Amino acid sequence: MSAGWVAGAVRAKALVGRYPGAGGGRQIAACGTLDDALRRLATTPYSRYVRTAVSLPEAQRAVAATPLWHLRVLAGWLPRGGVRLLVPLAAGFEIANVTTWLLTPDERRAQAPQPYRLGALETAWRSLEHAGTPAQLRAALAASPWGDPGGDTPWALITGMRMAAARRTAVSVPPARRWAQGRAALLTARELFVHRRPLPEPA
């Protein structure tokens, strides 16, 4: 095993060891107020982003941004082949960026979320963010590792990306294959039985 893999493994174990875990999560959930929960979170690895959060949406965003930051830190320790394994695991953040892109201008102004910064874990965001219309976004996806989502409606774009992420994870990260298969099954069930609509053909 190369020095890069050893360093990455040590760093990964250190990152996991510092998280509050299920017990800490229950303690935070049991806090009586948001301020109490934020103070508790500020003593954990989530503190980097939680320190500036004052509302529930900001706290949720901070909690989501923390594992992305740690994936990016881990990517800096791993050799190039290791970074390739992490890219599918960060796909949800790129999907979140596209979800924000699909908001109406008024919705964007109201929510004003900044895109997640993906760094070396990006699949195609720099191309996607410059699309001017949903049709152009579909074309940019089709020309990228995401593949053609099968439509340019918001639900087709996002569903196509989510299914593509599950497929890429199953293929690229064998230890996560069963998780990815379960994710795909839940996505399929939601589209068919909750929304009562067929999946886009590529999905």
Secondary structure per residue as TSV (DSSP state, phi and psi in degrees):
chain	resnum	aa	ss	phi	psi
A	1	M	-	360.0	134.3
A	2	S	-	-74.1	164.8
A	3	A	H	-61.2	-34.2
A	4	G	H	-63.5	-41.7
A	5	W	H	-68.0	-39.2
A	6	V	H	-62.8	-46.6
A	7	A	H	-61.6	-41.7
A	8	G	H	-64.3	-41.5
A	9	A	H	-64.1	-42.8
A	10	V	H	-63.7	-43.5
A	11	R	H	-64.1	-41.9
A	12	A	H	-62.2	-44.7
A	13	K	H	-63.5	-37.3
A	14	A	H	-66.2	-41.4
A	15	L	H	-63.5	-46.3
A	16	V	H	-63.8	-40.1
A	17	G	H	-64.1	-22.6
A	18	R	H	-89.3	-11.1
A	19	Y	S	-72.8	151.5
A	20	P	-	-68.7	-20.6
A	21	G	H	72.5	-173.9
A	22	A	H	-63.3	-41.6
A	23	G	H	-63.5	-45.1
A	24	G	H	-64.9	-36.8
A	25	G	H	-61.9	-40.4
A	26	R	H	-65.5	-37.9
A	27	Q	H	-64.1	-41.9
A	28	I	H	-66.0	-41.9
A	29	A	H	-64.5	-26.5
A	30	A	T	-84.9	-4.1
A	31	C	-	-60.4	143.5
A	32	G	S	-74.1	-25.7
A	33	T	S	-136.9	163.4
A	34	L	H	-62.8	-39.8
A	35	D	H	-59.4	-41.9
A	36	D	H	-63.0	-42.5
A	37	A	H	-64.6	-40.9
A	38	L	H	-65.4	-38.8
A	39	R	H	-63.7	-38.9
A	40	R	H	-67.8	-42.7
A	41	L	H	-62.6	-32.5
A	42	A	T	-67.2	-11.8
A	43	T	T	-95.9	6.2
A	44	T	S	-116.7	178.3
A	45	P	T	-61.2	-10.9
A	46	Y	T	-76.1	-4.5
A	47	S	H	-62.5	-28.6
A	48	R	H	-52.4	-41.6
A	49	Y	H	-104.8	-25.9
A	50	V	H	-69.6	-26.0
A	51	R	T	-55.5	-32.9
A	52	T	T	-99.0	1.2
A	53	A	-	-80.9	134.6
A	54	V	-	-125.3	-14.2
A	55	S	S	-122.1	166.7
A	56	L	H	-62.0	-46.7
A	57	P	H	-59.0	-38.7
A	58	E	H	-66.1	-38.5
A	59	A	H	-65.5	-42.3
A	60	Q	H	-62.3	-42.1
A	61	R	H	-63.8	-40.6
A	62	A	H	-64.6	-41.7
A	63	V	H	-64.4	-40.2
A	64	A	H	-68.4	-37.2
A	65	A	H	-71.1	-23.5
A	66	T	H	-65.5	-50.9
A	67	P	H	-63.2	-29.4
A	68	L	H	-63.6	-44.7
A	69	W	H	-60.4	-41.6
A	70	H	H	-69.4	-34.3
A	71	L	H	-62.7	-39.4
A	72	R	H	-67.6	-39.0
A	73	V	H	-62.1	-45.4
A	74	L	H	-62.2	-38.9
A	75	A	H	-60.1	-32.2
A	76	G	H	-69.4	-21.2
A	77	W	H	-92.4	-23.9
A	78	L	S	-85.4	155.0
A	79	P	-	-68.7	170.4
A	80	R	H	-55.0	-40.8
A	81	G	H	-62.3	-32.3
A	82	G	H	-71.1	-38.1
A	83	V	H	-61.3	-37.6
A	84	R	H	-59.0	-34.0
A	85	L	H	-72.3	-27.2
A	86	L	H	-81.6	-25.3
A	87	V	T	-56.3	-47.8
A	88	P	G	-62.6	-29.6
A	89	L	G	-72.3	-17.8
A	90	A	G	-98.7	5.9
A	91	A	H	-60.3	-34.1
A	92	G	H	-59.8	-30.2
A	93	F	H	-73.4	-35.3
A	94	E	H	-69.1	-37.6
A	95	I	H	-63.3	-39.9
A	96	A	H	-62.1	-37.9
A	97	N	H	-62.5	-41.8
A	98	V	H	-68.2	-37.9
A	99	T	H	-58.5	-42.7
A	100	T	H	-65.9	-40.7
A	101	W	H	-58.0	-33.6
A	102	L	T	-79.9	-7.5
A	103	L	S	-66.0	154.7
A	104	T	-	-70.4	160.1
A	105	P	H	-54.5	-40.0
A	106	D	H	-64.6	-41.3
A	107	E	H	-65.4	-38.4
A	108	R	H	-64.4	-42.2
A	109	R	H	-64.4	-37.5
A	110	A	H	-70.0	-40.0
A	111	Q	H	-92.4	-37.6
A	112	A	-	48.7	40.9
A	113	P	-	-78.1	135.0
A	114	Q	-	-77.8	143.9
A	115	P	-	-59.5	145.9
A	116	Y	-	-64.9	137.9
A	117	R	-	-90.6	114.8
A	118	L	-	-97.5	-23.1
A	119	G	G	56.3	-132.1
A	120	A	G	-69.2	-9.3
A	121	L	G	-91.8	4.8
A	122	E	-	-71.6	142.5
A	123	T	S	-95.6	-51.3
A	124	A	S	-157.4	17.4
A	125	W	H	-58.3	-38.2
A	126	R	H	-63.3	-27.9
A	127	S	H	-80.7	-39.7
A	128	L	H	-67.8	-39.4
A	129	E	T	-67.7	-17.3
A	130	H	T	-92.6	0.2
A	131	A	-	-65.7	142.0
A	132	G	-	-96.9	-22.5
A	133	T	S	-139.3	162.4
A	134	P	H	-57.2	-35.3
A	135	A	H	-64.0	-41.2
A	136	Q	H	-67.2	-35.8
A	137	L	H	-63.1	-43.7
A	138	R	H	-59.4	-43.9
A	139	A	H	-62.4	-40.1
A	140	A	H	-66.4	-38.9
A	141	L	H	-63.7	-44.2
A	142	A	H	-61.9	-29.9
A	143	A	T	-88.1	3.5
A	144	S	S	-116.3	176.0
A	145	P	T	-61.0	-16.2
A	146	W	T	-64.9	-36.3
A	147	G	-	82.3	170.6
A	148	D	-	-70.5	122.2
A	149	P	-	-73.7	-13.9
A	150	G	S	96.0	3.0
A	151	G	-	-178.7	168.6
A	152	D	-	-119.1	16.0
A	153	T	S	-77.7	154.7
A	154	P	H	-53.5	-43.9
A	155	W	H	-68.1	-35.2
A	156	A	H	-68.4	-41.2
A	157	L	H	-61.7	-49.4
A	158	I	H	-72.1	-42.3
A	159	T	H	-63.0	-41.8
A	160	G	H	-60.6	-41.5
A	161	M	H	-67.0	-41.0
A	162	R	H	-65.1	-41.0
A	163	M	H	-68.5	-37.8
A	164	A	H	-63.7	-38.4
A	165	A	H	-64.0	-41.7
A	166	A	H	-63.2	-42.9
A	167	R	H	-63.5	-46.5
A	168	R	H	-64.2	-37.6
A	169	T	H	-65.5	-44.4
A	170	A	H	-61.2	-38.1
A	171	V	H	-79.2	-41.8
A	172	S	H	-88.8	-25.1
A	173	V	-	-127.4	80.0
A	174	P	G	-50.5	-38.8
A	175	P	G	-62.9	-19.7
A	176	A	G	-99.6	10.0
A	177	R	H	-61.1	-46.6
A	178	R	H	-65.2	-36.8
A	179	W	H	-62.6	-43.7
A	180	A	H	-65.2	-39.3
A	181	Q	H	-63.7	-41.2
A	182	G	H	-63.6	-39.7
A	183	R	H	-60.4	-45.7
A	184	A	H	-63.1	-39.5
A	185	A	H	-64.7	-42.0
A	186	L	H	-66.9	-40.0
A	187	L	H	-62.0	-43.5
A	188	T	H	-62.2	-46.2
A	189	A	H	-61.5	-40.5
A	190	R	I	-64.3	-44.1
A	191	E	I	-66.1	-43.4
A	192	L	I	-76.9	-41.2
A	193	F	I	-105.5	-22.6
A	194	V	I	-95.9	-53.4
A	195	H	S	-88.2	-11.1
A	196	R	-	56.2	47.3
A	197	R	-	-140.0	147.1
A	198	P	-	-73.0	152.5
A	199	L	-	-70.5	149.3
A	200	P	-	-56.7	147.5
A	201	E	T	-52.8	-47.3
A	202	P	T	-60.5	-37.1
A	203	A	-	-67.0	360.0
